[in-house]
Amino acid sequence: MGERVAIIGGGVMGRNHARTIRGFEGVRISHVIDADMSRADELARSFGDEETRVSDAIAGINLETTDAAIIASPSQYHEEQAHALIEAGVHVLIEKPVAESPESALEIGEAARKMGVVAMAGHIELFNPTIHSLIALLKNEQIREMSFERLGSVPDASRLYHDVVSDLMLHDIAIAIRILDQSSMSSDGEVMTTITRNDTVASPDPARATIRFNSVDAHFRASRAYPAGKVRRAIVETGNKIFTADLLARDVQTTSANSAAYTPDGVLTEDTFNTRYFPQESMQPLTIEQRHFIASIKGEALPEDAGVSLRDAAKVLRFTREILDLSSRLPLR
């Protein structure tokens, strides 16, 4: 395969990407770019080779030196870096949020189309095997309502740079859109309600929101100030079942009730049936995401196949912007 991949940003996600991408046969890290040269040097030593270049800027990255780049820098630099790399003919995987506005995301996607390169959004949860299992189970179901919880706490809240909507809730909005699209239901919608607080330095955090997708209401709750441990859960109600996907336990449980009857003393009883499903795919979501990126570069797949085109990302960003706009007009609770 011989793909040369540049890692843009040496923070947590950049490091995760570097550690994972080097495990693909024929792929090598061509560059590590970070404003902190000591951090870039350390990452290159850990995951690169003797030919890996280290720099504090993306200037010089082109088709002579690299084939693709993973942009894991702070999001305020994503748009500028993506355009520079695309103009150089380099394929890009852009971590979320891919840009600061849906319009910017669409512009990146259009630039990539004109240059004939791949531009893919790093919406990693769309590659989560548990979500894949949930979507498969919902294939022939009529969805009525959905709820998502993405909760937890951070040891040092002063290091938070994004509001919780752009940081965490974005993932679940992308999942909700993907579920509806794969169920042949409309994912067009509007934000109906928001409730926010400022429990951390990156306000709003936590946040709740409801998006009405035509006949389906999707409720979202996200927090980085949740004291009861980490929660990653999606609940989908259909006509006759409840589907609960636990992304931490890596399973999907279905619950249904029937055979309702009254006992002789007038008490209504019914049997409840529970079934658990476990994903067959054992790979981590980041590995699956990178595999799809490499396949897209080789012409064997497309970002839109997985709901991670820049047009898909723009749709998610439209909802996050509407949630933040609405919350800014309401008093924090």
BAGU-647576 format. One record per residue (C-alpha): residue in one letter; chain; x, y, z. Coordinates in Angstrom, 3 decimals, always signed. Layout:
+----+----+----------+----------+----------+
! aa ! ch !        x !        y !        z !
+----+----+----------+----------+----------+
!  A !  A !        X !        Y !        Z !
...
+----+----+----------+----------+----------+
# end
This chain:
+----+----+----------+----------+----------+
! aa ! ch !        x !        y !        z !
+----+----+----------+----------+----------+
!  M !  A !   +0.000 !   +0.000 !   +0.000 !
!  G !  A !   +2.848 !   +2.368 !   +0.829 !
!  E !  A !   +0.781 !   +5.234 !   +2.262 !
!  R !  A !   +2.735 !   +8.067 !   +3.875 !
!  V !  A !   +0.672 !   +9.786 !   +6.571 !
!  A !  A !   +1.386 !  +13.067 !   +8.355 !
!  I !  A !   +0.116 !  +13.605 !  +11.901 !
!  I !  A !   -0.913 !  +17.222 !  +12.470 !
!  G !  A !   -1.108 !  +17.868 !  +16.207 !
!  G !  A !   +0.780 !  +15.968 !  +18.877 !
!  G !  A !   -1.835 !  +16.043 !  +21.630 !
!  V !  A !   -3.934 !  +13.149 !  +22.930 !
!  M !  A !   -5.809 !  +12.451 !  +19.686 !
!  G !  A !   -2.736 !  +12.971 !  +17.539 !
!  R !  A !   -0.887 !  +10.461 !  +19.673 !
!  N !  A !   -3.783 !   +7.987 !  +19.476 !
!  H !  A !   -3.869 !   +8.326 !  +15.697 !
!  A !  A !   -0.091 !   +7.875 !  +15.413 !
!  R !  A !   -0.067 !   +4.773 !  +17.594 !
!  T !  A !   -2.911 !   +3.185 !  +15.624 !
!  I !  A !   -1.996 !   +4.162 !  +12.051 !
!  R !  A !   +1.471 !   +2.680 !  +12.259 !
!  G !  A !   -0.126 !   -0.736 !  +12.796 !
!  F !  A !   -1.405 !   -0.846 !   +9.205 !
!  E !  A !   +0.783 !   -2.765 !   +6.806 !
!  G !  A !   +2.680 !   -0.498 !   +4.438 !
!  V !  A !   +1.715 !   +2.717 !   +6.252 !
!  R !  A !   +4.381 !   +4.936 !   +7.753 !
!  I !  A !   +4.296 !   +8.298 !   +9.509 !
!  S !  A !   +5.958 !  +10.821 !   +7.222 !
!  H !  A !   +5.614 !  +13.928 !   +9.417 !
!  V !  A !   +4.700 !  +14.968 !  +12.925 !
!  I !  A !   +3.641 !  +18.616 !  +13.135 !
!  D !  A !   +3.089 !  +20.451 !  +16.414 !
!  A !  A !   +3.791 !  +23.956 !  +17.688 !
!  D !  A !   +5.513 !  +22.301 !  +20.653 !
!  M !  A !   +8.610 !  +20.852 !  +19.014 !
!  S !  A !   +9.545 !  +18.761 !  +22.051 !
!  R !  A !   +6.158 !  +17.073 !  +21.946 !
!  A !  A !   +6.469 !  +16.513 !  +18.193 !
!  D !  A !   +9.960 !  +15.035 !  +18.643 !
!  E !  A !   +8.768 !  +12.651 !  +21.333 !
!  L !  A !   +5.805 !  +11.455 !  +19.263 !
!  A !  A !   +8.023 !  +10.936 !  +16.199 !
!  R !  A !  +10.513 !   +8.915 !  +18.245 !
!  S !  A !   +7.717 !   +6.771 !  +19.669 !
!  F !  A !   +5.795 !   +6.002 !  +16.482 !
!  G !  A !   +7.780 !   +7.199 !  +13.480 !
!  D !  A !  +10.999 !   +5.995 !  +11.870 !
!  E !  A !  +14.329 !   +7.485 !  +10.881 !
!  E !  A !  +12.706 !   +9.244 !   +7.908 !
!  T !  A !   +9.870 !  +10.865 !   +9.889 !
!  R !  A !  +10.136 !  +14.638 !   +9.674 !
!  V !  A !   +9.320 !  +16.913 !  +12.599 !
!  S !  A !   +8.201 !  +20.508 !  +12.257 !
!  D !  A !   +6.130 !  +23.215 !  +13.910 !
!  A !  A !   +4.285 !  +24.085 !  +10.658 !
!  I !  A !   +2.677 !  +22.224 !   +7.755 !
!  A !  A !   +4.638 !  +24.141 !   +5.121 !
!  G !  A !   +6.528 !  +21.674 !   +2.960 !
!  I !  A !   +3.987 !  +18.882 !   +3.140 !
!  N !  A !   +3.036 !  +17.911 !   -0.412 !
!  L !  A !   +2.707 !  +14.883 !   -2.668 !
!  E !  A !   +6.467 !  +14.521 !   -2.851 !
!  T !  A !   +6.652 !  +13.863 !   +0.870 !
!  T !  A !   +3.252 !  +12.500 !   +1.942 !
!  D !  A !   -0.019 !  +11.043 !   +0.676 !
!  A !  A !   -2.419 !  +11.827 !   +3.494 !
!  A !  A !   -2.689 !  +13.796 !   +6.714 !
!  I !  A !   -4.635 !  +13.362 !   +9.934 !
!  I !  A !   -5.528 !  +16.776 !  +11.362 !
!  A !  A !   -5.739 !  +16.488 !  +15.133 !
!  S !  A !   -4.702 !  +20.045 !  +15.980 !
!  P !  A !   -6.931 !  +22.492 !  +17.914 !
!  S !  A !  -10.121 !  +23.007 !  +15.920 !
!  Q !  A !   -9.552 !  +26.694 !  +15.256 !
!  Y !  A !   -6.730 !  +25.656 !  +12.897 !
!  H !  A !   -8.616 !  +22.887 !  +11.078 !
!  E !  A !  -10.004 !  +24.969 !   +8.227 !
!  E !  A !   -6.727 !  +26.697 !   +7.333 !
!  Q !  A !   -4.701 !  +23.486 !   +7.586 !
!  A !  A !   -7.235 !  +21.424 !   +5.634 !
!  H !  A !   -7.313 !  +23.888 !   +2.747 !
!  A !  A !   -3.498 !  +24.094 !   +2.617 !
!  L !  A !   -3.137 !  +20.315 !   +2.550 !
!  I !  A !   -5.933 !  +19.823 !   +0.008 !
!  E !  A !   -4.368 !  +22.439 !   -2.287 !
!  A !  A !   -1.142 !  +20.408 !   -2.057 !
!  G !  A !   -3.049 !  +17.315 !   -3.231 !
!  V !  A !   -2.992 !  +15.602 !   +0.160 !
!  H !  A !   -5.927 !  +13.531 !   +1.452 !
!  V !  A !   -7.200 !  +14.665 !   +4.876 !
!  L !  A !   -8.925 !  +13.085 !   +7.864 !
!  I !  A !  -10.064 !  +15.962 !  +10.077 !
!  E !  A !  -10.822 !  +15.419 !  +13.759 !
!  K !  A !  -14.076 !  +16.774 !  +15.133 !
!  P !  A !  -15.251 !  +19.448 !  +15.068 !
!  V !  A !  -13.961 !  +19.629 !  +11.504 !
!  A !  A !  -14.514 !  +23.382 !  +11.308 !
!  E !  A !  -16.017 !  +26.233 !  +13.267 !
!  S !  A !  -19.152 !  +26.471 !  +11.094 !
!  P !  A !  -21.176 !  +24.270 !   +8.745 !
!  E !  A !  -20.376 !  +26.667 !   +5.906 !
!  S !  A !  -16.651 !  +26.162 !   +6.462 !
!  A !  A !  -17.094 !  +22.387 !   +6.470 !
!  L !  A !  -18.884 !  +22.540 !   +3.121 !
!  E !  A !  -16.123 !  +24.732 !   +1.685 !
!  I !  A !  -13.499 !  +22.171 !   +2.725 !
!  G !  A !  -15.527 !  +19.403 !   +1.121 !
!  E !  A !  -15.926 !  +21.360 !   -2.108 !
!  A !  A !  -12.201 !  +22.139 !   -2.240 !
!  A !  A !  -11.430 !  +18.430 !   -1.841 !
!  R !  A !  -13.883 !  +17.526 !   -4.602 !
!  K !  A !  -12.264 !  +19.970 !   -7.005 !
!  M !  A !   -8.777 !  +18.643 !   -6.213 !
!  G !  A !   -9.893 !  +15.015 !   -6.425 !
!  V !  A !   -8.721 !  +14.151 !   -2.912 !
!  V !  A !  -10.465 !  +12.547 !   +0.053 !
!  A !  A !  -11.709 !  +14.755 !   +2.895 !
!  M !  A !  -13.164 !  +12.759 !   +5.774 !
!  A !  A !  -14.609 !  +13.849 !   +9.135 !
!  G !  A !  -13.249 !  +12.187 !  +12.264 !
!  H !  A !  -16.600 !  +11.232 !  +13.777 !
!  I !  A !  -15.151 !   +8.186 !  +15.484 !
!  E !  A !  -18.357 !   +6.920 !  +17.123 !
!  L !  A !  -19.840 !   +6.197 !  +13.694 !
!  F !  A !  -17.224 !   +3.429 !  +13.515 !
!  N !  A !  -18.114 !   +2.006 !  +16.915 !
!  P !  A !  -19.092 !   -1.681 !  +16.487 !
!  T !  A !  -21.819 !   -1.280 !  +19.123 !
!  I !  A !  -23.426 !   +1.502 !  +17.084 !
!  H !  A !  -23.138 !   -0.652 !  +13.957 !
!  S !  A !  -24.988 !   -3.434 !  +15.805 !
!  L !  A !  -27.678 !   -1.029 !  +16.975 !
!  I !  A !  -28.244 !   +0.279 !  +13.452 !
!  A !  A !  -28.493 !   -3.265 !  +12.084 !
!  L !  A !  -31.083 !   -4.216 !  +14.716 !
!  L !  A !  -33.143 !   -1.109 !  +13.896 !
!  K !  A !  -33.224 !   -1.826 !  +10.149 !
!  N !  A !  -36.883 !   -2.830 !   +9.958 !
!  E !  A !  -38.129 !   -0.902 !  +12.989 !
!  Q !  A !  -40.298 !   +2.217 !  +13.069 !
!  I !  A !  -38.440 !   +4.572 !  +15.374 !
!  R !  A !  -40.525 !   +6.680 !  +17.738 !
!  E !  A !  -38.024 !   +8.353 !  +20.042 !
!  M !  A !  -34.311 !   +8.370 !  +20.859 !
!  S !  A !  -32.265 !   +9.386 !  +23.898 !
!  F !  A !  -28.510 !   +9.760 !  +24.243 !
!  E !  A !  -26.334 !  +10.218 !  +27.319 !
!  R !  A !  -22.624 !  +11.050 !  +27.169 !
!  L !  A !  -21.548 !  +11.859 !  +30.706 !
!  G !  A !  -18.431 !  +11.896 !  +32.819 !
!  S !  A !  -15.958 !  +14.136 !  +34.584 !
!  V !  A !  -12.493 !  +15.441 !  +33.808 !
!  P !  A !   -9.646 !  +15.582 !  +36.343 !
!  D !  A !   -8.567 !  +19.086 !  +35.282 !
!  A !  A !  -11.445 !  +21.200 !  +33.989 !
!  S !  A !   -9.068 !  +24.109 !  +33.314 !
!  R !  A !   -7.801 !  +22.178 !  +30.267 !
!  L !  A !  -11.205 !  +22.177 !  +28.582 !
!  Y !  A !  -11.262 !  +24.342 !  +25.465 !
!  H !  A !  -14.595 !  +23.438 !  +23.851 !
!  D !  A !  -18.137 !  +23.679 !  +25.125 !
!  V !  A !  -19.689 !  +20.293 !  +25.869 !
!  V !  A !  -21.999 !  +20.483 !  +22.837 !
!  S !  A !  -19.085 !  +20.696 !  +20.384 !
!  D !  A !  -16.977 !  +18.259 !  +22.372 !
!  L !  A !  -19.352 !  +15.450 !  +23.397 !
!  M !  A !  -22.929 !  +15.995 !  +22.237 !
!  L !  A !  -21.712 !  +16.298 !  +18.642 !
!  H !  A !  -20.922 !  +12.557 !  +18.631 !
!  D !  A !  -24.481 !  +11.597 !  +19.544 !
!  I !  A !  -26.041 !  +13.997 !  +17.072 !
!  A !  A !  -23.981 !  +12.298 !  +14.359 !
!  I !  A !  -25.174 !   +8.889 !  +15.599 !
!  A !  A !  -28.831 !   +9.997 !  +15.602 !
!  I !  A !  -28.570 !  +11.268 !  +12.036 !
!  R !  A !  -26.893 !   +8.030 !  +10.944 !
!  I !  A !  -29.569 !   +5.876 !  +12.616 !
!  L !  A !  -32.364 !   +7.742 !  +10.842 !
!  D !  A !  -30.596 !   +7.769 !   +7.482 !
!  Q !  A !  -29.935 !   +4.024 !   +7.687 !
!  S !  A !  -33.564 !   +3.434 !   +8.704 !
!  S !  A !  -34.743 !   +5.330 !   +5.592 !
!  M !  A !  -36.235 !   +8.020 !   +7.832 !
!  S !  A !  -35.656 !  +11.734 !   +7.399 !
!  S !  A !  -32.850 !  +13.251 !   +9.440 !
!  D !  A !  -33.943 !  +16.799 !   +8.651 !
!  G !  A !  -34.895 !  +18.488 !  +11.882 !
!  E !  A !  -34.895 !  +21.494 !  +14.150 !
!  V !  A !  -33.706 !  +22.149 !  +17.689 !
!  M !  A !  -36.714 !  +22.399 !  +19.995 !
!  T !  A !  -35.265 !  +22.916 !  +23.481 !
!  T !  A !  -31.991 !  +23.354 !  +25.307 !
!  I !  A !  -31.034 !  +23.451 !  +28.982 !
!  T !  A !  -27.496 !  +24.415 !  +29.953 !
!  R !  A !  -25.347 !  +25.194 !  +32.971 !
!  N !  A !  -21.789 !  +26.401 !  +33.446 !
!  D !  A !  -20.353 !  +23.832 !  +35.853 !
!  T !  A !  -16.945 !  +23.894 !  +34.130 !
!  V !  A !  -14.770 !  +26.615 !  +32.639 !
!  A !  A !  -15.920 !  +25.780 !  +29.083 !
!  S !  A !  -19.538 !  +26.905 !  +29.138 !
!  P !  A !  -22.050 !  +25.539 !  +28.417 !
!  D !  A !  -21.317 !  +22.366 !  +30.348 !
!  P !  A !  -23.414 !  +20.319 !  +31.001 !
!  A !  A !  -26.117 !  +20.629 !  +28.357 !
!  R !  A !  -29.392 !  +19.024 !  +27.305 !
!  A !  A !  -31.130 !  +19.436 !  +23.975 !
!  T !  A !  -34.012 !  +18.012 !  +21.971 !
!  I !  A !  -34.009 !  +17.853 !  +18.188 !
!  R !  A !  -37.239 !  +17.015 !  +16.366 !
!  F !  A !  -36.502 !  +15.003 !  +13.241 !
!  N !  A !  -39.940 !  +15.197 !  +11.624 !
!  S !  A !  -41.869 !  +12.609 !  +13.678 !
!  V !  A !  -38.937 !  +11.477 !  +15.859 !
!  D !  A !  -37.763 !  +13.384 !  +18.911 !
!  A !  A !  -34.121 !  +12.843 !  +19.876 !
!  H !  A !  -33.030 !  +13.890 !  +23.359 !
!  F !  A !  -29.376 !  +14.561 !  +24.147 !
!  R !  A !  -27.589 !  +14.945 !  +27.463 !
!  A !  A !  -23.867 !  +15.653 !  +27.743 !
!  S !  A !  -21.709 !  +16.564 !  +30.705 !
!  R !  A !  -18.074 !  +16.699 !  +31.770 !
!  A !  A !  -19.115 !  +17.521 !  +35.346 !
!  Y !  A !  -21.048 !  +14.335 !  +36.104 !
!  P !  A !  -20.054 !  +12.850 !  +39.474 !
!  A !  A !  -21.352 !   +9.289 !  +39.093 !
!  G !  A !  -18.902 !   +7.850 !  +36.580 !
!  K !  A !  -18.674 !   +7.586 !  +32.823 !
!  V !  A !  -21.851 !   +6.953 !  +30.804 !
!  R !  A !  -22.095 !   +6.343 !  +27.048 !
!  R !  A !  -25.580 !   +5.184 !  +26.166 !
!  A !  A !  -28.118 !   +5.342 !  +23.343 !
!  I !  A !  -31.770 !   +4.339 !  +23.843 !
!  V !  A !  -34.153 !   +3.930 !  +20.912 !
!  E !  A !  -37.890 !   +3.323 !  +21.318 !
!  T !  A !  -39.764 !   +1.645 !  +18.483 !
!  G !  A !  -43.302 !   +0.383 !  +18.121 !
!  N !  A !  -42.758 !   -2.722 !  +20.214 !
!  K !  A !  -39.249 !   -2.643 !  +21.682 !
!  I !  A !  -36.685 !   -0.586 !  +23.529 !
!  F !  A !  -33.117 !   -0.842 !  +22.217 !
!  T !  A !  -30.379 !   +0.157 !  +24.659 !
!  A !  A !  -26.816 !   +0.405 !  +23.369 !
!  D !  A !  -24.147 !   +0.654 !  +26.058 !
!  L !  A !  -20.948 !   +1.797 !  +24.383 !
!  L !  A !  -18.861 !   +1.028 !  +27.477 !
!  A !  A !  -20.237 !   -2.489 !  +28.026 !
!  R !  A !  -20.156 !   -2.951 !  +24.226 !
!  D !  A !  -23.587 !   -4.514 !  +23.927 !
!  V !  A !  -27.132 !   -3.797 !  +22.770 !
!  Q !  A !  -30.114 !   -4.953 !  +24.826 !
!  T !  A !  -33.658 !   -5.204 !  +23.520 !
!  T !  A !  -36.615 !   -5.115 !  +25.890 !
!  S !  A !  -40.223 !   -5.898 !  +25.036 !
!  A !  A !  -43.359 !   -6.766 !  +26.944 !
!  N !  A !  -46.405 !   -8.793 !  +25.967 !
!  S !  A !  -48.833 !  -11.375 !  +27.333 !
!  A !  A !  -50.483 !   -8.773 !  +29.536 !
!  A !  A !  -53.160 !  -10.257 !  +31.775 !
!  Y !  A !  -55.051 !   -9.589 !  +34.992 !
!  T !  A !  -54.607 !  -11.830 !  +37.994 !
!  P !  A !  -57.734 !  -12.980 !  +39.896 !
!  D !  A !  -57.285 !  -10.126 !  +42.356 !
!  G !  A !  -57.209 !   -7.531 !  +39.563 !
!  V !  A !  -53.483 !   -6.847 !  +39.252 !
!  L !  A !  -52.235 !   -6.276 !  +35.710 !
!  T !  A !  -49.155 !   -8.349 !  +34.929 !
!  E !  A !  -47.074 !   -8.743 !  +31.816 !
!  D !  A !  -43.985 !  -10.639 !  +30.815 !
!  T !  A !  -40.869 !   -8.720 !  +29.906 !
!  F !  A !  -38.331 !  -10.186 !  +27.521 !
!  N !  A !  -34.708 !   -9.076 !  +27.340 !
!  T !  A !  -32.149 !  -10.056 !  +24.727 !
!  R !  A !  -28.502 !   -8.976 !  +24.603 !
!  Y !  A !  -26.474 !   -8.660 !  +21.418 !
!  F !  A !  -22.706 !   -8.328 !  +21.222 !
!  P !  A !  -20.838 !   -6.833 !  +18.230 !
!  Q !  A !  -18.951 !   -9.341 !  +16.098 !
!  E !  A !  -16.298 !   -6.754 !  +15.215 !
!  S !  A !  -13.524 !   -6.710 !  +17.816 !
!  M !  A !  -11.468 !   -3.809 !  +16.422 !
!  Q !  A !  -11.408 !   -0.480 !  +18.198 !
!  P !  A !  -13.390 !   +2.373 !  +16.555 !
!  L !  A !  -10.227 !   +4.357 !  +15.771 !
!  T !  A !   -8.747 !   +1.412 !  +13.875 !
!  I !  A !  -11.953 !   +0.971 !  +11.873 !
!  E !  A !  -12.062 !   +4.699 !  +11.142 !
!  Q !  A !   -8.490 !   +4.720 !   +9.867 !
!  R !  A !   -9.153 !   +1.585 !   +7.824 !
!  H !  A !  -12.043 !   +3.382 !   +6.113 !
!  F !  A !   -9.853 !   +6.427 !   +5.471 !
!  I !  A !   -7.155 !   +4.287 !   +3.849 !
!  A !  A !   -9.777 !   +2.420 !   +1.808 !
!  S !  A !  -11.199 !   +5.760 !   +0.644 !
!  I !  A !   -7.744 !   +6.932 !   -0.421 !
!  K !  A !   -7.352 !   +3.734 !   -2.448 !
!  G !  A !  -10.755 !   +4.205 !   -4.098 !
!  E !  A !  -12.258 !   +1.187 !   -2.346 !
!  A !  A !  -14.728 !   +3.189 !   -0.232 !
!  L !  A !  -16.173 !   +6.676 !   +0.157 !
!  P !  A !  -16.487 !   +8.830 !   +3.303 !
!  E !  A !  -20.232 !   +9.148 !   +2.677 !
!  D !  A !  -20.535 !   +5.348 !   +2.901 !
!  A !  A !  -19.971 !   +5.743 !   +6.639 !
!  G !  A !  -21.712 !   +9.107 !   +7.065 !
!  V !  A !  -18.415 !  +10.982 !   +7.499 !
!  S !  A !  -18.229 !  +13.187 !   +4.416 !
!  L !  A !  -17.766 !  +16.917 !   +4.963 !
!  R !  A !  -21.403 !  +17.364 !   +3.925 !
!  D !  A !  -22.380 !  +14.977 !   +6.727 !
!  A !  A !  -20.163 !  +16.904 !   +9.138 !
!  A !  A !  -21.767 !  +20.197 !   +8.086 !
!  K !  A !  -25.188 !  +18.813 !   +8.968 !
!  V !  A !  -23.997 !  +17.892 !  +12.452 !
!  L !  A !  -22.397 !  +21.323 !  +12.874 !
!  R !  A !  -25.657 !  +23.012 !  +11.896 !
!  F !  A !  -27.386 !  +21.340 !  +14.830 !
!  T !  A !  -24.586 !  +22.083 !  +17.292 !
!  R !  A !  -24.632 !  +25.729 !  +16.221 !
!  E !  A !  -28.423 !  +25.927 !  +16.641 !
!  I !  A !  -28.170 !  +24.365 !  +20.107 !
!  L !  A !  -25.462 !  +26.819 !  +21.151 !
!  D !  A !  -27.341 !  +29.785 !  +19.630 !
!  L !  A !  -30.534 !  +28.847 !  +21.450 !
!  S !  A !  -28.731 !  +28.222 !  +24.743 !
!  S !  A !  -27.028 !  +31.623 !  +24.520 !
!  R !  A !  -30.445 !  +33.289 !  +24.480 !
!  L !  A !  -31.653 !  +31.430 !  +27.558 !
!  P !  A !  -30.544 !  +31.867 !  +31.164 !
!  L !  A !  -28.145 !  +29.216 !  +32.469 !
!  R !  A !  -29.771 !  +27.011 !  +35.063 !
+----+----+----------+----------+----------+
# end
